[in-house]
Each structure stands twice: as structure tokens, then as C-alpha cells.
Amino acid sequence: MKTHAKVVVIGGGVVGASVLYHLTKAGWKDVLLIERAELTSGSTWHAAGGMHTVNGDPNVAKLQQYTINLYKELERISGQSCGVHITGGIMLAGTPARVDWLKMAKARGRYLGMDLELISVDEAAKLFPLMEKKHFLGAMYDPIEGHVDPYGVTHAYAKSAQIGGAEIVRQTRVTDLRQRQDGTWDVITEQGDVHAEHVVNAAGLWAREVGRMVGLELPVLAMEHQYLITGDMPELVGKKEQMHCIDFEGEIYIRQERGGMLMGTYERAGVPWSESTTPWDFGQDLLPNDLERIAPSLEVGFEHFPSLGDAGIKKVVNGPFTFAPDGNPLIGPVKGLKNFWVACGVMAGFSQGGGVGLSLAHWMVDGDPGADVWAMDVARYGDWTTLAYTNAKVRENYSRRFSIRFPNEELPAAQPLRTTPIYEKLQAEHAVFGDYCGFEHPLWFAPSAAEATDIVSWRRSNAHPHVAAECLAVQKTAGLLEISNYGKFEVRGPGAAEWLSRVMANRIPKIGRIVLTPMLNDRGKLIGDFTICRVSEDHFFLIGTYAAEQFYLRWFERSLPPSGVSVRPCAVEYVGLSVAGPNSRALLQSLVREDLSSAAFPFMSFRRVDVGMVPTYMGRVSFTGELGFEMWVTTDYQRALYDLLQKAGRDFGLRSFGGRALNSLRIEKSFGTWAREYRPIYGPHEAGLGRFVDLNKPDFIGRTAALDERAKGGALRLVTFTVDASDADALGDEPIWHDGKTVGWVTSGAYGYRIGQSMALGYVPAAIAGADAGFEIEIIGERRKATPHKAAPVDPQGLLMRT
Ligand SMILES: Cc1cc2nc3c(=O)[nH]c(=O)nc-3n(C[C@H](O)[C@H](O)[C@H](O)COP(=O)(O)OP(=O)(O)OC[C@H]3O[C@@H](n4cnc5c(N)ncnc54)[C@H](O)[C@@H]3O)c2cc1C
């Protein structure tokens, strides 16, 4: 084994092999994969090998398409068969809600270039004769589904990588990792040490153990998973291979395996495997079968597909594989651990392995994944993902693998976990809470405890009239919103202003002022949107997205100078309340000695203000578009501030409002938000944030690309629409049509209560963004007329915020 390598990839499952191949493809040849046993010795060898393109996140779906198309390339380079069977697939719907889901999945597929087709039950039965029609209401056909040979795929990646210059060492376990002063790594193995510039943790079932070698607790957990193979079936003799089939309500997947059928299930009572440590002596082993546990699913399966029951069970496979709490992979560099990368938690290695390898290799070689991989980024999790949290969420995710998640549906596992001091007070107001990074935050307020629950639906829900009343209060009198779950950072030091000016695209505010700014990557794409508040010469308060806290910190550490600037995340130290609406100033003025008039405390001001006895940082901004104030206090003061505002608010028509109302209010104002309108696939000009990029500054990250974008105009444009909807609003990811063609996609949607119309924000090609008519948005399978707006439908001049 060599003693030096540019990269050591730990783990020779399908994911590690893919990373290795993609590194060589991206030009790094001095790469070494170290495998404890033989290739495929974790989850990979016993996988069912199924693959499909449909995924809840469109960016992940694109990477799945890439993976499936890659197999031909691998076979050509390596000469190793991947055992590809493109049989096509059908997804069966057994309930009206699932039929709606299929319509939406098909619609999303349109702008991803997927060739999905909604078909009737009769048509489905022609394609998949083993089904019993009476259990189903509809189906969707996907021509690009099938299965591969897990051994063949992994070896095809490995051979292709070796042809590209990589080395693979088998039967050698990595036992420890030690980082040198210069950030390089000593990889300690059973056969000696390797000095490597970069290390990739692709250890699959042992990813947690490899993470712990560097003090990292990765949020992954293995679940037992069972599939069975039936005896040979006469129905299959002399026929072309059966399609891949998913029966959502039966919670099973089926495909042909030689003369019989393979049937797997994600059972409700899923069982984790090796909850805290994975044994090193687990090899190419299987777990004992537990047919009892999957009996309810088998019963449904044999009812829905009777000939499988008649064929009897020839073989059962029970094997473990790992999941992150949301079921998506964990990839990327890890904050605080220079040159340490992860590629783990991949639960669908044969649909996703290629995309994971491609993105990670680009990230390592070019410094950027080259695609929007936020949904897979390891930085989406923070310190709330303890072992027990991960355990609860992974079990839930596994048991719901084939369940619908409605847009107004909160998942109960691991909740409530993180609460602010006013949690019980909000409960007493009948708040319906949502979970955000483990944080409870109010979504809306019900009139009584009995009504404080969401009845899940694709359509406007039971919350609709109550959210309407909340929006009306913000419009007419005053609303009170808890804003604690924002990301917050304190930036201090003599070099703080200079550093911020380099990292952020807008100018840096004067003392006592606020500036909104995008943060760009080197390619000039959006990787954050921040509110910068300047407390003093050397002290700034930054407000952004809490879910991206680790992502931001990882980005900041790239450019922080060794001294002169400190960045401290303080999201949980400062909690917040916001008051918005025409009466908000009078309300606050009744509690504050300073003059809050526009002359004395104009829009975008920020300063220390005592509200009653409570010391706050007060900013004159509001995401609602109304006159508004945000107050940040340390947690010990939040209850007092809340009580004070509620009491004084009685005279000013104050009413609590939640996240649902805020979403509606901000869409009416054409205000975008991170992970929806603002993502690394869009430039600031495209996103309508051009005015927040100060191109007069001589230097900031992404400036050259931003100049170029402005000169060329950018390919896309964010447009605000009102939509002729009936009882359902756009949610996000619906296709936007223009003159009969799919041209773009929705990023957010909601009912706009101030304007009394359904609304959507979405991206379309810049060339047609100026068109006045011809747009439609597809909502649950129906194309609805969409009217573009050149400016925000509510208060386009922004006068209300400035009054
Ligand atoms: C029953 C079952 C059915 C499945 N069906 C499908 C399916 O139909 N479609 C699909 O896409 N996916 C399926 N999967 C999931 C699929 O198996 C995984 O997505 C995939 O195998 C993950 O690959 P990996 O490389 O991340 O991990 P692993 O396969 O676990 O590979 C990790 C490798 O790292 C090595 N390693 C670990 N630690 C060290 C160390 N310290 N030193 C050296 N080497 C180390 C291990 O020996 C192992 O070979 C199924 C899984 C199971 C269990």
C-alpha cells in the first residue's frame, strides 16, 4: 500500500467506489480507496438494486437521472456489466390523495425533462398484469426505472476508477484518523499509515464509527430492511420482464427476480440495527428474518398481487442500511475539519450513488459541487441531531417511506424538543406548532384548544380562515410574531467591517443602520441572504436562516483572517418578537421612552432600545411589508417582553400571528426566502436582488461573476404571479407554462389574504419574463391562468414599511 495519496476514500461500497471514479474523472489521479474487507461488504452486496428517478427534491431527482444514465458509461469504460434492466416502472395509487400526489409528481417531472405518464388502472393492469385492479384508482408510468446488479455496479465504478489511475486496497481497515497541523491527515490502517491531503468518509454502515475517529457524531442510523423472493411463477414464463412497481398504500415495491418476483416493504414497525455502534466484525452477513414484523405488509401485498401469494416464498433477505433523519444523503466538507469530507447516509445507492460521487468530486476538485446539493448537504444538520433524535426521526422516516407528506403536515417524532421561554404562553393562545431544526415555532393560532390541529390536505385547510384573520390584523391593526428561529451571528473586531464587506455582496451599513445583502459564491450564485445590523464600529449583528447556520459557518471559515474578526453563532442566545402593522409604532411608543417616529427612528434603523424594563436590540424592518419592528432579547427577557406587548397590545388590536400568515404576507410583497427563491442555482440579478449587490465595491466574493450576470442579464427571472386557483394554492415545484409549454417552476405559493387572490413566485426564462399574458401554473393536475406582476401586488413602492 502506498504511504502518500492526495485522497483516501474510506469504504468500498457503491458510494465510495463512485466517489473514487468521479475523482479520477475530475482529474485527480493520486487517489486511494481503502476497504476493510471486499468491495460491497456493507449494505451494498445485499441491496435489491432498484432504481428510479422520482424524488421529492427536484435537485436530487436530477442527480438520480444522472446516476441511471451513468451505467452505460461505466460499462463502456470498465467492460464490467452493471446488470442493468430498464424495465420501466409503475406507481400505483390506492387513494384520491395519492392520485393527486401522482399528478403533482408528474407535473414536477415536466420541467425536469422526465417522461412520466398518468395512466388508468386498466392501462396499468395491461403493463403490470400481476396487480388486482380493484385496489387501485390510478397509476403513473415511468419508462426509466428498473434494477441493476449491486456487485456489478460497484465493480464497474472501481474498475473505471482504476483505469483512471486510482488504487484500491482491500482487506485493510482504517482504525484511526489524525490530523496534522497543516490540515492533512494521517490515515492509520491495519497495514500501516497513509499520509493524505483529503479524507472521504464513505464508510456506509460504519460512517458513524469513522466520524467518531475525528470527534464527529454523524446523524445516521441503520434500519433493518427485508425483501423476499417468491418461487418461480408460471405467469412469468415466456413473458418479457415485469416492470418495477410501487404500491404506495400497500407500502411495498416489487420487481422480477429471475423466474419469481422480489417484494420489499418499508414496514410501519421498522427496527433500527446497532443503534449506537456498528460491530466491526459484521461482514457480508444477513440479519435473521422476521416475517412476523412485515406480515401486515405481506398480507396487503398478497391481496393486491395475488399470484405472488400463490408462488410461495423462496428466500428472505434482511439487511441493514443507513438513513439520515430526512432520508437524504449526507455529503460535503465538514465545518472545522479541514479536508475531511463525508459521503454517507445514502439510502438509495443505485439511484443516488452516481450523483453523490459527481457532486462530492466536483466539490473537492473545484471547490464547488457544481449543482444545488442543499438537500444532501451535511451542513443542514446541527447539534440538535443527537443519537436519540436521529433514532426517532430515522424510524419515523423509514415507516413513512411510502406515505404522503401533506404540505400542512408536521411529523411528530422527536417533538417537542427545543422550545423558547414563551412556548407555554403560545400554547395557551392555541398555537399550532411546526418543527424547524427541532425548534417549535407557531404556524397559526386556532380559536380554541380543540381546533388547534391541522387537518392535512393538498387544498386550503382548516387553518385558512384563521390565517386570514391573522393577516387582516397585520394589515389593519397589529400582529405579534415570534421570530426566534432565525439564524443569528455576532461579528466583532477591528477587521469585522472589512471582512463582512468581502463576504457579503452589499455595502456595509453605518452605525445604527441595517442593510439587506445577498451572499454569493465564487460563481456569483446565491448562497445566503442576510440582514446586517451595525451596533458599533466593530460590532455587527447578522440575521439569516437558522437551518443554514452550519453551512454559513463553514463558508465563513474559508475567508476569516487569523485575527481581527470573530464570528459567533448566537441563534439560541437571542430570541425575538416582531410587531407589525399600522398600530405597531403607537403600541411600542407606549412602552418606549425614545422617539420611534420615522424622523427619529427611520426604516432600516437598528439600536439598543429598552421596552419597558427589557433591553432589546430593535430593528425597524418587517418581512410582512407593513410598518414593523423586530426586537431581539436574550432568552431570560422574552417572557417579560411578550407579556408587556400582549398587555399593551390590547388597546391597539394586537393579535398573534404565525409562520403561515408570514409566508402569505411576504409572497404578496414578492419577498423571497432562502431555500425557496434563493438557492445556489440562481444569481442575484435573476432573483431580483440586483439592487442589493454593490458593484461599486472594488472587491467581494462573486463580484466578477455578478458583473457578468448583470451584463448578460442572467438566464432566469423570478416572477410574482396571481393565480386563478380554486380551492388549492401552489405550494412550490409546480410547473409554470407559457403558451402551452412548460417554461419554469414555482418556488413558493400561498393564498394572499390582503389582495384576496392566490399567489405564486417562480422562475421563468428571462426572455419571456416580461410577457403580460399566456402564463399558467399547474396545480394538482390543472393548468390555472397565472397573471405576472411587474411589481409586488401589495404596496409596490414600499411606503407602508417606511411610514
Ligand atoms: C435489504 C436491502 C435492500 C436494498 N435495496 C436497495 C435498492 O433496491 N435500491 C437502492 O438504491 N438501494 C437499496 N438498498 C440500499 C443500498 O444498499 C445502499 O444505499 C448502499 O449500499 C449504500 O452504500 P455505501 O457505499 O454508502 O455503504 P456500504 O455498502 O455500507 O459500504 C461501506 C463500505 O465501507 C467499508 N468500511 C467501513 N468502515 C471502514 C473502515 N474503517 N476501513 C475500511 N473500510 C471500511 C465497509 O466494509 C463497506 O464495504 C438496500 C439495502 C438493503 C439492506
The ligand as a MOL file (V3000), in Angstrom:
LIG
                    3D

  0  0  0     0  0            999 V3000
M  V30 BEGIN CTAB
M  V30 COUNTS 53 58 0 0 0
M  V30 BEGIN ATOM
M  V30 1 C -32.1540 -5.2570 2.0200 0
M  V30 2 C -31.7190 -4.0210 1.3100 0
M  V30 3 C -32.2780 -3.6790 0.0840 0
M  V30 4 C -31.8720 -2.5220 -0.5700 0
M  V30 5 N -32.4120 -2.2300 -1.7820 0
M  V30 6 C -31.9920 -1.1320 -2.4620 0
M  V30 7 C -32.4960 -0.8490 -3.7480 0
M  V30 8 O -33.3340 -1.5550 -4.2720 0
M  V30 9 N -32.0320 0.2490 -4.3900 0
M  V30 10 C -31.1050 1.0780 -3.8310 0
M  V30 11 O -30.7020 2.0680 -4.4500 0
M  V30 12 N -30.6130 0.8180 -2.6010 0
M  V30 13 C -31.0300 -0.2520 -1.9110 0
M  V30 14 N -30.5280 -0.5210 -0.6730 0
M  V30 15 C -29.6300 0.4720 -0.0670 0
M  V30 16 C -28.2070 0.3430 -0.5710 0
M  V30 17 O -27.7280 -0.8910 -0.2070 0
M  V30 18 C -27.3560 1.4850 -0.0020 0
M  V30 19 O -27.8710 2.7110 -0.4610 0
M  V30 20 C -25.9000 1.3920 -0.4200 0
M  V30 21 O -25.4070 0.0970 -0.3510 0
M  V30 22 C -25.0330 2.2900 0.4350 0
M  V30 23 O -23.7130 2.1330 0.0310 0
M  V30 24 P -22.4820 2.7200 0.8210 0
M  V30 25 O -21.2970 2.5920 -0.0520 0
M  V30 26 O -22.8130 4.0540 1.3460 0
M  V30 27 O -22.3310 1.8270 2.1300 0
M  V30 28 P -21.8710 0.3340 2.3860 0
M  V30 29 O -22.3810 -0.5670 1.3400 0
M  V30 30 O -22.2110 0.0200 3.7880 0
M  V30 31 O -20.3080 0.3830 2.1860 0
M  V30 32 C -19.3990 0.8440 3.1490 0
M  V30 33 C -18.0900 0.1140 2.9630 0
M  V30 34 O -17.1300 0.7300 3.7950 0
M  V30 35 C -16.2950 -0.2600 4.3390 0
M  V30 36 N -15.7270 0.3050 5.5650 0
M  V30 37 C -16.4140 0.8050 6.6270 0
M  V30 38 N -15.5650 1.2530 7.5740 0
M  V30 39 C -14.3130 1.0360 7.1070 0
M  V30 40 C -13.0280 1.2810 7.6420 0
M  V30 41 N -12.8660 1.8190 8.8390 0
M  V30 42 N -11.9630 0.9270 6.8950 0
M  V30 43 C -12.1150 0.4110 5.6630 0
M  V30 44 N -13.3260 0.1350 5.1240 0
M  V30 45 C -14.4030 0.4610 5.8280 0
M  V30 46 C -17.2410 -1.4140 4.5830 0
M  V30 47 O -16.5850 -2.6310 4.6860 0
M  V30 48 C -18.1480 -1.3420 3.3650 0
M  V30 49 O -17.6970 -2.1370 2.3130 0
M  V30 50 C -30.9020 -1.6770 0.0080 0
M  V30 51 C -30.3550 -2.0290 1.2330 0
M  V30 52 C -30.7480 -3.1780 1.8800 0
M  V30 53 C -30.1360 -3.5060 3.1860 0
M  V30 END ATOM
M  V30 BEGIN BOND
M  V30 1 1 1 2
M  V30 2 1 2 3
M  V30 3 2 2 52
M  V30 4 2 3 4
M  V30 5 1 4 5
M  V30 6 1 4 50
M  V30 7 2 5 6
M  V30 8 1 6 7
M  V30 9 1 6 13
M  V30 10 2 7 8
M  V30 11 1 7 9
M  V30 12 1 9 10
M  V30 13 2 10 11
M  V30 14 1 10 12
M  V30 15 2 12 13
M  V30 16 1 13 14
M  V30 17 1 14 15
M  V30 18 1 14 50
M  V30 19 1 15 16
M  V30 20 1 16 17
M  V30 21 1 16 18
M  V30 22 1 18 19
M  V30 23 1 18 20
M  V30 24 1 20 21
M  V30 25 1 20 22
M  V30 26 1 22 23
M  V30 27 1 23 24
M  V30 28 2 24 25
M  V30 29 1 24 26
M  V30 30 1 24 27
M  V30 31 1 27 28
M  V30 32 2 28 29
M  V30 33 1 28 30
M  V30 34 1 28 31
M  V30 35 1 31 32
M  V30 36 1 32 33
M  V30 37 1 33 34
M  V30 38 1 33 48
M  V30 39 1 34 35
M  V30 40 1 35 36
M  V30 41 1 35 46
M  V30 42 1 36 37
M  V30 43 1 36 45
M  V30 44 2 37 38
M  V30 45 1 38 39
M  V30 46 1 39 40
M  V30 47 2 39 45
M  V30 48 1 40 41
M  V30 49 2 40 42
M  V30 50 1 42 43
M  V30 51 2 43 44
M  V30 52 1 44 45
M  V30 53 1 46 47
M  V30 54 1 46 48
M  V30 55 1 48 49
M  V30 56 2 50 51
M  V30 57 1 51 52
M  V30 58 1 52 53
M  V30 END BOND
M  V30 END CTAB
M  END
